[in-house]
């Protein structure tokens, strides 16, 4: 059996273990009590990408600010600013002009407001957000919170003890002296003189002279504090990471704990008077007090998403945000209504027949399934769940008309629909290989490709499937045909793990190996005609042939891409990690980045012509491209490699244990300090006999094992900070892995920016092999958990 980490290379995995149900990709469900929001847009030089799922957009929101019952803003990841003028029934995206993550918003009225974010970003609007102007903050440190008392006077706080103040509406900002390098996470001023700041390690600072001097106000806790809310110079509350809420009635001289049961927070507190306030936190937690915090009552939010921001304009009307979720109440929180809609599970494949009819395929539980089919008949303006298909995860789908389509996936699964995706019937594939790709040229003729050198063909609509002989040991990631005779399949060798491209000119009766001129796995394929095809591989490799594959030219684009589509020999798009979208109109001589408006990884892309296309990815992301013109993008030429290109570095092959495949997967490709992270280990034995092994998995530096989360029989040794297991891996042959382990770790709250790499080592006698999983860590210590539209694992 081949390694699952190769099968999933280039696709950000999001696994979570609770009987392997992924709670962090729930359906968001339809919005209630509001109309459809205007789609959020990300402009590119030759058009724009528009959010179609989730709505109004899919980036995580960290702050919300309303000035009255109708007018408000929310800000978040990737420079996101959205505004509503009808209480949240509809939202529109505002152009921030930045891609840095925006953390906090403060408005004085419907026209005047400020936003702060990472890298010292401060933006101001004087026209309700129609335009935003960047102001010089004088710092490159991330700014996390801000507070204004009038149109001239305000403060912002953030990383490394940063406090900056303006006295002229933001035209100039000056750093204020403070004797700390702690991360500061919240600020609130009650007038031009009196204010409070909170931060890491239980820090509370106060000033009575407008910030000229700051004095510690001991909190009695060493927990990180995220939020502060004062109603006058004496009475206020702070909250933080242990769920504690502290109250003062003497201007911060003394603080009294008020246990509120807020898990992972509160991330935000909002009081409208001395008695009435709310706090929000992890798992959709909302609590309310009506007696100044003596008692806190949990409210039902209807979501498991981490909530980061809350805003109330009076004792009845308020909003809360977190992930892509937006909630509203008009009765003090007795009931909360969702203002966002859509589906939150990761999507693997998208296919459009024309500008109206399309389908997307995803799963709420990666690898194990079941899988969901989404359908649109209006170009993606609305998406509905057409069907749920039982069984393990499906990876790819294709349609030949509005009624007839196929979906394929793990364990040789092939399903067919003849009613547009409403019902699906399983077909007998004759294989238990994992199928990664399907391509049909008409209602009768199609191919599937997958692991175990599998390529199968049908000429009767899938009633029967015939295995073809590719003549090479490979895992095929993609198969595509231009007509009944001409096609290619791409993937990687299961012997050398190098790139594989094979071609047929007789419908697959025979296949011929071609020279890919790259060593990396090739993941996606688009065939234009009998001479022209495109493919993408790891490490920013895009491959193209214009002579039937006699020569494949490597185009290095400097970005990780996982899927490609083309409408002709000149015009193509490629998508991949962290919201990467690349476009060429000159056959790949140059590639230009297009603004996706998201950092979610994109897994599949399809265009029906140069005017209209769609891409899908993690978090349920569906984006639609609408062309503004056909003018070519401005781009820096990409170097085109010669067929004899030598890789910059050659990795030393890892010794292999015969018949054993080792796979290591991480639940996230991006985490923040304080996040939990789930790991999976698969041991697959393809022989007919058991293999006796020992396994060691050392917990990475900067992380710690979460007690009680280890499954599969491994034990934790604190002496060497490792998981240990020894035993016999049974023979394979079933749909489940021969041996399976899982465990969860927590990223240390003070982890520095960088990455966590977890490596498992497996030994049989003197032979040792292994597998690794790498996760990037972004430095946001003010956030207890990552919520990208969903609750974090």
Buried (B, 14 or more C-beta within 10 A) or exposed (E): BBBBBBBBBBBBBBBBBEEBEBBBBBBBBEBEEBEBBBBBBBBBBBBBBBBBBBBBBBBBBBBBBBBEBBBBBBBBBBBBBBBBBEBBBBBBBBBBEBBBBBBBBBBBEBBBBBBBBBBBBBBBBBEBBEEBEEBEBBBEBBBBBBBBBEBEBBBBBBBEBBBBBBBEBBEBBEBBEBEBEBBBBBBBBBEBBBBBBBBBBBBBBBBBEBBEBBEEBEBEBEBBBBBBBBBEBBBBBBBBBBBBBBBBBEBBEBBEBBEBEBBBBBBBBBBBEBBBBBBBBBBBBBBBBBEBBEEBEEBEBBBBBBBBBBBBBEBBBBBBBBBBBBBBBBEBBEBBBBBBBBBBBBBBBBBBBEBBBBBBBBBBBBBBBBBBBBBBBEBBEBBEEBBEBEBBBBBBBBBBEBBBBBBBBBBBBBBBBBEBBEEBEEBEBBBBBBBBBBBBBEBBBBBBBBBBBBBBBBBEBBEBBEBBEBEBEBBBBBBBBBEBBBBBBBBBBBEEBBBBBBBBBEBBEBBEBBEBBBBBBBBBBBBBEBBBBBBBBBBBBBBBBBEBBEBBBBBBBBBBBBBBBBBEBBBBBBBBBBBBBBBBBEBBEBBBBBBBBBBBBBBBBBBBEBBBBBBBBBBBBBBBBBBEEEEBBEBEEBEBBEEEBEEEEEEEEEEEBEBBBBBBBBBBBBBBBBBBBBBBBBBBBBBEEEBEBBBBBBBBEBBEBBEEBBBBEBEBEEEEBBBBBEBEBBBBEEBBBBBBBBBBBBBBBBBEEEEBEBBBBBBBEEEBBBBEBEBBBBBBBBBBBBBBBBBBB
